[in-house]
């Protein structure tokens, strides 16, 4: 499997929502983001560490979501 590198960010232009994927050493990645906008009382910020094996499924689900 090819090792991914770099930082990838997806932003919502109507708010400050985002998803940030940071490729770390040894195939590990950090996924963080915000949903709901910090200007609102209800919003969610998240961050978790995983490995690059989740990227294939994540990309597949994003594609399905975009085609809806």
mmCIF file of the N, C-alpha and C atoms, coordinates in Angstrom:
data_MODEL
# 
_entry.id   MODEL 
# 
loop_
_atom_site.group_PDB 
_atom_site.id 
_atom_site.type_symbol 
_atom_site.label_atom_id 
_atom_site.label_alt_id 
_atom_site.label_comp_id 
_atom_site.label_asym_id 
_atom_site.label_entity_id 
_atom_site.label_seq_id 
_atom_site.pdbx_PDB_ins_code 
_atom_site.Cartn_x 
_atom_site.Cartn_y 
_atom_site.Cartn_z 
_atom_site.occupancy 
_atom_site.B_iso_or_equiv 
_atom_site.pdbx_formal_charge 
_atom_site.auth_seq_id 
_atom_site.auth_comp_id 
_atom_site.auth_asym_id 
_atom_site.auth_atom_id 
_atom_site.pdbx_PDB_model_num 
ATOM 1   N N  . UNK A 1 1  ? 0.834   -1.180 0.000  1.00 0.00 ? 1  UNK A N  1 
ATOM 2   C CA . UNK A 1 1  ? 0.000   0.000  0.000  1.00 0.00 ? 1  UNK A CA 1 
ATOM 3   C C  . UNK A 1 1  ? 0.880   1.246  0.000  1.00 0.00 ? 1  UNK A C  1 
ATOM 4   N N  . UNK A 1 2  ? 0.522   2.212  -0.815 1.00 0.00 ? 2  UNK A N  1 
ATOM 5   C CA . UNK A 1 2  ? 1.266   3.457  -0.906 1.00 0.00 ? 2  UNK A CA 1 
ATOM 6   C C  . UNK A 1 2  ? 1.033   4.317  0.342  1.00 0.00 ? 2  UNK A C  1 
ATOM 7   N N  . UNK A 1 3  ? 2.079   4.883  0.890  1.00 0.00 ? 3  UNK A N  1 
ATOM 8   C CA . UNK A 1 3  ? 1.948   5.761  2.049  1.00 0.00 ? 3  UNK A CA 1 
ATOM 9   C C  . UNK A 1 3  ? 1.508   7.149  1.598  1.00 0.00 ? 3  UNK A C  1 
ATOM 10  N N  . UNK A 1 4  ? 0.485   7.652  2.208  1.00 0.00 ? 4  UNK A N  1 
ATOM 11  C CA . UNK A 1 4  ? -0.009  9.001  1.913  1.00 0.00 ? 4  UNK A CA 1 
ATOM 12  C C  . UNK A 1 4  ? 0.830   9.996  2.695  1.00 0.00 ? 4  UNK A C  1 
ATOM 13  N N  . UNK A 1 5  ? 0.929   11.194 2.191  1.00 0.00 ? 5  UNK A N  1 
ATOM 14  C CA . UNK A 1 5  ? 1.656   12.231 2.927  1.00 0.00 ? 5  UNK A CA 1 
ATOM 15  C C  . UNK A 1 5  ? 0.959   13.563 2.727  1.00 0.00 ? 5  UNK A C  1 
ATOM 16  N N  . UNK A 1 6  ? 1.182   14.459 3.649  1.00 0.00 ? 6  UNK A N  1 
ATOM 17  C CA . UNK A 1 6  ? 0.623   15.794 3.519  1.00 0.00 ? 6  UNK A CA 1 
ATOM 18  C C  . UNK A 1 6  ? -0.543  16.048 4.445  1.00 0.00 ? 6  UNK A C  1 
ATOM 19  N N  . UNK A 1 7  ? -1.123  17.218 4.263  1.00 0.00 ? 7  UNK A N  1 
ATOM 20  C CA . UNK A 1 7  ? -2.278  17.667 5.028  1.00 0.00 ? 7  UNK A CA 1 
ATOM 21  C C  . UNK A 1 7  ? -3.374  18.028 4.044  1.00 0.00 ? 7  UNK A C  1 
ATOM 22  N N  . UNK A 1 8  ? -4.577  17.554 4.306  1.00 0.00 ? 8  UNK A N  1 
ATOM 23  C CA . UNK A 1 8  ? -5.716  17.793 3.430  1.00 0.00 ? 8  UNK A CA 1 
ATOM 24  C C  . UNK A 1 8  ? -6.844  18.396 4.260  1.00 0.00 ? 8  UNK A C  1 
ATOM 25  N N  . UNK A 1 9  ? -7.421  19.489 3.788  1.00 0.00 ? 9  UNK A N  1 
ATOM 26  C CA . UNK A 1 9  ? -8.504  20.124 4.527  1.00 0.00 ? 9  UNK A CA 1 
ATOM 27  C C  . UNK A 1 9  ? -9.671  20.396 3.594  1.00 0.00 ? 9  UNK A C  1 
ATOM 28  N N  . UNK A 1 10 ? -10.874 20.089 4.080  1.00 0.00 ? 10 UNK A N  1 
ATOM 29  C CA . UNK A 1 10 ? -12.111 20.377 3.362  1.00 0.00 ? 10 UNK A CA 1 
ATOM 30  C C  . UNK A 1 10 ? -12.866 21.404 4.187  1.00 0.00 ? 10 UNK A C  1 
ATOM 31  N N  . UNK A 1 11 ? -13.188 22.539 3.576  1.00 0.00 ? 11 UNK A N  1 
ATOM 32  C CA . UNK A 1 11 ? -13.880 23.626 4.270  1.00 0.00 ? 11 UNK A CA 1 
ATOM 33  C C  . UNK A 1 11 ? -15.279 23.827 3.714  1.00 0.00 ? 11 UNK A C  1 
ATOM 34  N N  . UNK A 1 12 ? -16.185 24.238 4.582  1.00 0.00 ? 12 UNK A N  1 
ATOM 35  C CA . UNK A 1 12 ? -17.519 24.654 4.174  1.00 0.00 ? 12 UNK A CA 1 
ATOM 36  C C  . UNK A 1 12 ? -17.477 26.175 4.049  1.00 0.00 ? 12 UNK A C  1 
ATOM 37  N N  . UNK A 1 13 ? -17.758 26.682 2.871  1.00 0.00 ? 13 UNK A N  1 
ATOM 38  C CA . UNK A 1 13 ? -17.627 28.116 2.641  1.00 0.00 ? 13 UNK A CA 1 
ATOM 39  C C  . UNK A 1 13 ? -18.741 28.946 3.263  1.00 0.00 ? 13 UNK A C  1 
ATOM 40  N N  . UNK A 1 14 ? -19.831 28.307 3.721  1.00 0.00 ? 14 UNK A N  1 
ATOM 41  C CA . UNK A 1 14 ? -20.926 29.031 4.355  1.00 0.00 ? 14 UNK A CA 1 
ATOM 42  C C  . UNK A 1 14 ? -20.776 29.116 5.871  1.00 0.00 ? 14 UNK A C  1 
ATOM 43  N N  . UNK A 1 15 ? -19.787 28.424 6.427  1.00 0.00 ? 15 UNK A N  1 
ATOM 44  C CA . UNK A 1 15 ? -19.584 28.422 7.876  1.00 0.00 ? 15 UNK A CA 1 
ATOM 45  C C  . UNK A 1 15 ? -18.108 28.147 8.154  1.00 0.00 ? 15 UNK A C  1 
ATOM 46  N N  . UNK A 1 16 ? -17.800 27.903 9.404  1.00 0.00 ? 16 UNK A N  1 
ATOM 47  C CA . UNK A 1 16 ? -16.417 27.548 9.733  1.00 0.00 ? 16 UNK A CA 1 
ATOM 48  C C  . UNK A 1 16 ? -16.271 26.044 9.985  1.00 0.00 ? 16 UNK A C  1 
ATOM 49  N N  . UNK A 1 17 ? -17.181 25.245 9.424  1.00 0.00 ? 17 UNK A N  1 
ATOM 50  C CA . UNK A 1 17 ? -17.065 23.788 9.490  1.00 0.00 ? 17 UNK A CA 1 
ATOM 51  C C  . UNK A 1 17 ? -15.884 23.327 8.629  1.00 0.00 ? 17 UNK A C  1 
ATOM 52  N N  . UNK A 1 18 ? -15.228 22.254 9.060  1.00 0.00 ? 18 UNK A N  1 
ATOM 53  C CA . UNK A 1 18 ? -14.097 21.733 8.286  1.00 0.00 ? 18 UNK A CA 1 
ATOM 54  C C  . UNK A 1 18 ? -13.781 20.299 8.693  1.00 0.00 ? 18 UNK A C  1 
ATOM 55  N N  . UNK A 1 19 ? -13.061 19.623 7.838  1.00 0.00 ? 19 UNK A N  1 
ATOM 56  C CA . UNK A 1 19 ? -12.457 18.318 8.124  1.00 0.00 ? 19 UNK A CA 1 
ATOM 57  C C  . UNK A 1 19 ? -10.980 18.445 7.771  1.00 0.00 ? 19 UNK A C  1 
ATOM 58  N N  . UNK A 1 20 ? -10.109 18.059 8.676  1.00 0.00 ? 20 UNK A N  1 
ATOM 59  C CA . UNK A 1 20 ? -8.671  18.139 8.465  1.00 0.00 ? 20 UNK A CA 1 
ATOM 60  C C  . UNK A 1 20 ? -8.065  16.756 8.627  1.00 0.00 ? 20 UNK A C  1 
ATOM 61  N N  . UNK A 1 21 ? -7.363  16.311 7.597  1.00 0.00 ? 21 UNK A N  1 
ATOM 62  C CA . UNK A 1 21 ? -6.668  15.021 7.638  1.00 0.00 ? 21 UNK A CA 1 
ATOM 63  C C  . UNK A 1 21 ? -5.177  15.296 7.551  1.00 0.00 ? 21 UNK A C  1 
ATOM 64  N N  . UNK A 1 22 ? -4.438  14.875 8.561  1.00 0.00 ? 22 UNK A N  1 
ATOM 65  C CA . UNK A 1 22 ? -2.992  15.069 8.604  1.00 0.00 ? 22 UNK A CA 1 
ATOM 66  C C  . UNK A 1 22 ? -2.321  13.704 8.593  1.00 0.00 ? 22 UNK A C  1 
ATOM 67  N N  . UNK A 1 23 ? -1.490  13.461 7.604  1.00 0.00 ? 23 UNK A N  1 
ATOM 68  C CA . UNK A 1 23 ? -0.752  12.207 7.515  1.00 0.00 ? 23 UNK A CA 1 
ATOM 69  C C  . UNK A 1 23 ? 0.523   12.326 8.337  1.00 0.00 ? 23 UNK A C  1 
ATOM 70  N N  . UNK A 1 24 ? 0.652   11.442 9.309  1.00 0.00 ? 24 UNK A N  1 
ATOM 71  C CA . UNK A 1 24 ? 1.784   11.458 10.226 1.00 0.00 ? 24 UNK A CA 1 
ATOM 72  C C  . UNK A 1 24 ? 2.783   10.383 9.812  1.00 0.00 ? 24 UNK A C  1 
ATOM 73  N N  . UNK A 1 25 ? 3.755   10.134 10.642 1.00 0.00 ? 25 UNK A N  1 
ATOM 74  C CA . UNK A 1 25 ? 4.771   9.126  10.349 1.00 0.00 ? 25 UNK A CA 1 
ATOM 75  C C  . UNK A 1 25 ? 4.221   7.718  10.521 1.00 0.00 ? 25 UNK A C  1 
ATOM 76  N N  . UNK A 1 26 ? 4.851   6.775  9.853  1.00 0.00 ? 26 UNK A N  1 
ATOM 77  C CA . UNK A 1 26 ? 4.579   5.340  9.985  1.00 0.00 ? 26 UNK A CA 1 
ATOM 78  C C  . UNK A 1 26 ? 3.139   4.969  9.639  1.00 0.00 ? 26 UNK A C  1 
ATOM 79  N N  . UNK A 1 27 ? 2.514   5.709  8.708  1.00 0.00 ? 27 UNK A N  1 
ATOM 80  C CA . UNK A 1 27 ? 1.170   5.364  8.251  1.00 0.00 ? 27 UNK A CA 1 
ATOM 81  C C  . UNK A 1 27 ? 0.037   5.803  9.155  1.00 0.00 ? 27 UNK A C  1 
ATOM 82  N N  . UNK A 1 28 ? 0.326   6.564  10.181 1.00 0.00 ? 28 UNK A N  1 
ATOM 83  C CA . UNK A 1 28 ? -0.713  7.049  11.078 1.00 0.00 ? 28 UNK A CA 1 
ATOM 84  C C  . UNK A 1 28 ? -1.292  8.359  10.538 1.00 0.00 ? 28 UNK A C  1 
ATOM 85  N N  . UNK A 1 29 ? -2.571  8.589  10.832 1.00 0.00 ? 29 UNK A N  1 
ATOM 86  C CA . UNK A 1 29 ? -3.201  9.845  10.436 1.00 0.00 ? 29 UNK A CA 1 
ATOM 87  C C  . UNK A 1 29 ? -4.015  10.406 11.593 1.00 0.00 ? 29 UNK A C  1 
ATOM 88  N N  . UNK A 1 30 ? -4.156  11.719 11.584 1.00 0.00 ? 30 UNK A N  1 
ATOM 89  C CA . UNK A 1 30 ? -4.991  12.440 12.535 1.00 0.00 ? 30 UNK A CA 1 
ATOM 90  C C  . UNK A 1 30 ? -6.152  13.032 11.745 1.00 0.00 ? 30 UNK A C  1 
ATOM 91  N N  . UNK A 1 31 ? -7.370  12.769 12.190 1.00 0.00 ? 31 UNK A N  1 
ATOM 92  C CA . UNK A 1 31 ? -8.554  13.326 11.554 1.00 0.00 ? 31 UNK A CA 1 
ATOM 93  C C  . UNK A 1 31 ? -9.245  14.203 12.582 1.00 0.00 ? 31 UNK A C  1 
ATOM 94  N N  . UNK A 1 32 ? -9.435  15.465 12.231 1.00 0.00 ? 32 UNK A N  1 
ATOM 95  C CA . UNK A 1 32 ? -10.094 16.388 13.147 1.00 0.00 ? 32 UNK A CA 1 
ATOM 96  C C  . UNK A 1 32 ? -11.036 17.276 12.353 1.00 0.00 ? 32 UNK A C  1 
ATOM 97  N N  . UNK A 1 33 ? -11.878 17.982 13.069 1.00 0.00 ? 33 UNK A N  1 
ATOM 98  C CA . UNK A 1 33 ? -12.786 18.874 12.376 1.00 0.00 ? 33 UNK A CA 1 
ATOM 99  C C  . UNK A 1 33 ? -13.795 19.504 13.295 1.00 0.00 ? 33 UNK A C  1 
ATOM 100 N N  . UNK A 1 34 ? -14.727 20.181 12.663 1.00 0.00 ? 34 UNK A N  1 
ATOM 101 C CA . UNK A 1 34 ? -15.784 20.877 13.380 1.00 0.00 ? 34 UNK A CA 1 
ATOM 102 C C  . UNK A 1 34 ? -17.049 20.829 12.546 1.00 0.00 ? 34 UNK A C  1 
ATOM 103 N N  . UNK A 1 35 ? -18.166 20.574 13.209 1.00 0.00 ? 35 UNK A N  1 
ATOM 104 C CA . UNK A 1 35 ? -19.475 20.553 12.559 1.00 0.00 ? 35 UNK A CA 1 
ATOM 105 C C  . UNK A 1 35 ? -20.407 21.427 13.382 1.00 0.00 ? 35 UNK A C  1 
ATOM 106 N N  . UNK A 1 36 ? -21.159 22.269 12.730 1.00 0.00 ? 36 UNK A N  1 
ATOM 107 C CA . UNK A 1 36 ? -22.148 23.079 13.435 1.00 0.00 ? 36 UNK A CA 1 
ATOM 108 C C  . UNK A 1 36 ? -21.764 24.530 13.593 1.00 0.00 ? 36 UNK A C  1 
ATOM 109 N N  . UNK A 1 37 ? -20.535 24.877 13.403 1.00 0.00 ? 37 UNK A N  1 
ATOM 110 C CA . UNK A 1 37 ? -20.106 26.270 13.465 1.00 0.00 ? 37 UNK A CA 1 
ATOM 111 C C  . UNK A 1 37 ? -19.914 26.778 14.878 1.00 0.00 ? 37 UNK A C  1 
ATOM 112 N N  . UNK A 1 38 ? -18.789 27.382 15.155 1.00 0.00 ? 38 UNK A N  1 
ATOM 113 C CA . UNK A 1 38 ? -18.480 27.883 16.494 1.00 0.00 ? 38 UNK A CA 1 
ATOM 114 C C  . UNK A 1 38 ? -19.334 29.093 16.873 1.00 0.00 ? 38 UNK A C  1 
ATOM 115 N N  . UNK A 1 39 ? -20.017 29.705 15.897 1.00 0.00 ? 39 UNK A N  1 
ATOM 116 C CA . UNK A 1 39 ? -20.900 30.841 16.177 1.00 0.00 ? 39 UNK A CA 1 
ATOM 117 C C  . UNK A 1 39 ? -22.209 30.394 16.813 1.00 0.00 ? 39 UNK A C  1 
ATOM 118 N N  . UNK A 1 40 ? -22.479 29.101 16.800 1.00 0.00 ? 40 UNK A N  1 
ATOM 119 C CA . UNK A 1 40 ? -23.713 28.529 17.312 1.00 0.00 ? 40 UNK A CA 1 
ATOM 120 C C  . UNK A 1 40 ? -23.483 27.925 18.691 1.00 0.00 ? 40 UNK A C  1 
ATOM 121 N N  . UNK A 1 41 ? -24.554 27.792 19.462 1.00 0.00 ? 41 UNK A N  1 
ATOM 122 C CA . UNK A 1 41 ? -24.436 27.133 20.763 1.00 0.00 ? 41 UNK A CA 1 
ATOM 123 C C  . UNK A 1 41 ? -24.171 25.641 20.607 1.00 0.00 ? 41 UNK A C  1 
ATOM 124 N N  . UNK A 1 42 ? -24.705 25.043 19.547 1.00 0.00 ? 42 UNK A N  1 
ATOM 125 C CA . UNK A 1 42 ? -24.536 23.614 19.309 1.00 0.00 ? 42 UNK A CA 1 
ATOM 126 C C  . UNK A 1 42 ? -23.529 23.389 18.196 1.00 0.00 ? 42 UNK A C  1 
ATOM 127 N N  . UNK A 1 43 ? -22.385 22.859 18.556 1.00 0.00 ? 43 UNK A N  1 
ATOM 128 C CA . UNK A 1 43 ? -21.397 22.476 17.563 1.00 0.00 ? 43 UNK A CA 1 
ATOM 129 C C  . UNK A 1 43 ? -20.537 21.370 18.140 1.00 0.00 ? 43 UNK A C  1 
ATOM 130 N N  . UNK A 1 44 ? -19.846 20.679 17.258 1.00 0.00 ? 44 UNK A N  1 
ATOM 131 C CA . UNK A 1 44 ? -19.020 19.550 17.660 1.00 0.00 ? 44 UNK A CA 1 
ATOM 132 C C  . UNK A 1 44 ? -17.627 19.709 17.077 1.00 0.00 ? 44 UNK A C  1 
ATOM 133 N N  . UNK A 1 45 ? -16.648 19.624 17.924 1.00 0.00 ? 45 UNK A N  1 
ATOM 134 C CA . UNK A 1 45 ? -15.250 19.542 17.483 1.00 0.00 ? 45 UNK A CA 1 
ATOM 135 C C  . UNK A 1 45 ? -14.763 18.146 17.833 1.00 0.00 ? 45 UNK A C  1 
ATOM 136 N N  . UNK A 1 46 ? -13.992 17.556 16.932 1.00 0.00 ? 46 UNK A N  1 
ATOM 137 C CA . UNK A 1 46 ? -13.538 16.191 17.158 1.00 0.00 ? 46 UNK A CA 1 
ATOM 138 C C  . UNK A 1 46 ? -12.113 16.026 16.656 1.00 0.00 ? 46 UNK A C  1 
ATOM 139 N N  . UNK A 1 47 ? -11.454 15.009 17.185 1.00 0.00 ? 47 UNK A N  1 
ATOM 140 C CA . UNK A 1 47 ? -10.114 14.646 16.726 1.00 0.00 ? 47 UNK A CA 1 
ATOM 141 C C  . UNK A 1 47 ? -9.858  13.205 17.136 1.00 0.00 ? 47 UNK A C  1 
ATOM 142 N N  . UNK A 1 48 ? -9.348  12.414 16.194 1.00 0.00 ? 48 UNK A N  1 
ATOM 143 C CA . UNK A 1 48 ? -8.956  11.059 16.538 1.00 0.00 ? 48 UNK A CA 1 
ATOM 144 C C  . UNK A 1 48 ? -7.778  10.633 15.673 1.00 0.00 ? 48 UNK A C  1 
ATOM 145 N N  . UNK A 1 49 ? -7.049  9.673  16.192 1.00 0.00 ? 49 UNK A N  1 
ATOM 146 C CA . UNK A 1 49 ? -5.886  9.122  15.491 1.00 0.00 ? 49 UNK A CA 1 
ATOM 147 C C  . UNK A 1 49 ? -6.239  7.735  14.992 1.00 0.00 ? 49 UNK A C  1 
ATOM 148 N N  . UNK A 1 50 ? -5.771  7.404  13.818 1.00 0.00 ? 50 UNK A N  1 
ATOM 149 C CA . UNK A 1 50 ? -6.010  6.092  13.230 1.00 0.00 ? 50 UNK A CA 1 
ATOM 150 C C  . UNK A 1 50 ? -4.860  5.788  12.273 1.00 0.00 ? 50 UNK A C  1 
ATOM 151 N N  . UNK A 1 51 ? -5.026  4.763  11.447 1.00 0.00 ? 51 UNK A N  1 
ATOM 152 C CA . UNK A 1 51 ? -4.011  4.494  10.442 1.00 0.00 ? 51 UNK A CA 1 
ATOM 153 C C  . UNK A 1 51 ? -4.609  4.665  9.058  1.00 0.00 ? 51 UNK A C  1 
ATOM 154 N N  . UNK A 1 52 ? -3.777  4.591  8.036  1.00 0.00 ? 52 UNK A N  1 
ATOM 155 C CA . UNK A 1 52 ? -4.211  4.907  6.676  1.00 0.00 ? 52 UNK A CA 1 
ATOM 156 C C  . UNK A 1 52 ? -5.148  3.878  6.071  1.00 0.00 ? 52 UNK A C  1 
ATOM 157 N N  . UNK A 1 53 ? -5.380  2.769  6.742  1.00 0.00 ? 53 UNK A N  1 
ATOM 158 C CA . UNK A 1 53 ? -6.294  1.778  6.185  1.00 0.00 ? 53 UNK A CA 1 
ATOM 159 C C  . UNK A 1 53 ? -7.724  2.298  6.136  1.00 0.00 ? 53 UNK A C  1 
ATOM 160 N N  . UNK A 1 54 ? -8.072  3.317  6.899  1.00 0.00 ? 54 UNK A N  1 
ATOM 161 C CA . UNK A 1 54 ? -9.439  3.861  6.881  1.00 0.00 ? 54 UNK A CA 1 
ATOM 162 C C  . UNK A 1 54 ? -9.676  4.794  5.693  1.00 0.00 ? 54 UNK A C  1 
ATOM 163 N N  . UNK A 1 55 ? -8.624  5.269  5.041  1.00 0.00 ? 55 UNK A N  1 
ATOM 164 C CA . UNK A 1 55 ? -8.794  6.272  3.985  1.00 0.00 ? 55 UNK A CA 1 
ATOM 165 C C  . UNK A 1 55 ? -9.586  5.760  2.786  1.00 0.00 ? 55 UNK A C  1 
ATOM 166 N N  . UNK A 1 56 ? -9.368  4.540  2.383  1.00 0.00 ? 56 UNK A N  1 
ATOM 167 C CA . UNK A 1 56 ? -10.096 3.994  1.237  1.00 0.00 ? 56 UNK A CA 1 
ATOM 168 C C  . UNK A 1 56 ? -11.601 4.000  1.473  1.00 0.00 ? 56 UNK A C  1 
ATOM 169 N N  . UNK A 1 57 ? -12.024 3.526  2.632  1.00 0.00 ? 57 UNK A N  1 
ATOM 170 C CA . UNK A 1 57 ? -13.452 3.504  2.964  1.00 0.00 ? 57 UNK A CA 1 
ATOM 171 C C  . UNK A 1 57 ? -13.996 4.924  3.150  1.00 0.00 ? 57 UNK A C  1 
ATOM 172 N N  . UNK A 1 58 ? -13.231 5.798  3.749  1.00 0.00 ? 58 UNK A N  1 
ATOM 173 C CA . UNK A 1 58 ? -13.647 7.186  3.936  1.00 0.00 ? 58 UNK A CA 1 
ATOM 174 C C  . UNK A 1 58 ? -13.880 7.874  2.596  1.00 0.00 ? 58 UNK A C  1 
ATOM 175 N N  . UNK A 1 59 ? -12.982 7.699  1.669  1.00 0.00 ? 59 UNK A N  1 
ATOM 176 C CA . UNK A 1 59 ? -13.124 8.288  0.328  1.00 0.00 ? 59 UNK A CA 1 
ATOM 177 C C  . UNK A 1 59 ? -14.336 7.700  -0.382 1.00 0.00 ? 59 UNK A C  1 
ATOM 178 N N  . UNK A 1 60 ? -14.536 6.403  -0.262 1.00 0.00 ? 60 UNK A N  1 
ATOM 179 C CA . UNK A 1 60 ? -15.681 5.745  -0.880 1.00 0.00 ? 60 UNK A CA 1 
ATOM 180 C C  . UNK A 1 60 ? -16.999 6.301  -0.345 1.00 0.00 ? 60 UNK A C  1 
ATOM 181 N N  . UNK A 1 61 ? -17.081 6.492  0.956  1.00 0.00 ? 61 UNK A N  1 
ATOM 182 C CA . UNK A 1 61 ? -18.316 7.033  1.553  1.00 0.00 ? 61 UNK A CA 1 
ATOM 183 C C  . UNK A 1 61 ? -18.544 8.494  1.158  1.00 0.00 ? 61 UNK A C  1 
ATOM 184 N N  . UNK A 1 62 ? -17.474 9.291  1.075  1.00 0.00 ? 62 UNK A N  1 
ATOM 185 C CA . UNK A 1 62 ? -17.627 10.684 0.635  1.00 0.00 ? 62 UNK A CA 1 
ATOM 186 C C  . UNK A 1 62 ? -18.160 10.736 -0.790 1.00 0.00 ? 62 UNK A C  1 
ATOM 187 N N  . UNK A 1 63 ? -17.644 9.864  -1.659 1.00 0.00 ? 63 UNK A N  1 
ATOM 188 C CA . UNK A 1 63 ? -18.119 9.827  -3.051 1.00 0.00 ? 63 UNK A CA 1 
ATOM 189 C C  . UNK A 1 63 ? -19.606 9.491  -3.109 1.00 0.00 ? 63 UNK A C  1 
ATOM 190 N N  . UNK A 1 64 ? -20.035 8.493  -2.331 1.00 0.00 ? 64 UNK A N  1 
ATOM 191 C CA . UNK A 1 64 ? -21.448 8.128  -2.311 1.00 0.00 ? 64 UNK A CA 1 
ATOM 192 C C  . UNK A 1 64 ? -22.299 9.289  -1.816 1.00 0.00 ? 64 UNK A C  1 
ATOM 193 N N  . UNK A 1 65 ? -21.827 9.964  -0.783 1.00 0.00 ? 65 UNK A N  1 
ATOM 194 C CA . UNK A 1 65 ? -22.568 11.091 -0.210 1.00 0.00 ? 65 UNK A CA 1 
ATOM 195 C C  . UNK A 1 65 ? -22.692 12.228 -1.220 1.00 0.00 ? 65 UNK A C  1 
ATOM 196 N N  . UNK A 1 66 ? -21.643 12.495 -1.967 1.00 0.00 ? 66 UNK A N  1 
ATOM 197 C CA . UNK A 1 66 ? -21.666 13.581 -2.938 1.00 0.00 ? 66 UNK A CA 1 
ATOM 198 C C  . UNK A 1 66 ? -22.571 13.271 -4.124 1.00 0.00 ? 66 UNK A C  1 
ATOM 199 N N  . UNK A 1 67 ? -22.783 12.000 -4.426 1.00 0.00 ? 67 UNK A N  1 
ATOM 200 C CA . UNK A 1 67 ? -23.618 11.614 -5.552 1.00 0.00 ? 67 UNK A CA 1 
ATOM 201 C C  . UNK A 1 67 ? -25.098 11.530 -5.193 1.00 0.00 ? 67 UNK A C  1 
ATOM 202 N N  . UNK A 1 68 ? -25.440 11.695 -3.933 1.00 0.00 ? 68 UNK A N  1 
ATOM 203 C CA . UNK A 1 68 ? -26.850 11.624 -3.515 1.00 0.00 ? 68 UNK A CA 1 
ATOM 204 C C  . UNK A 1 68 ? -27.639 12.792 -4.052 1.00 0.00 ? 68 UNK A C  1 
# 
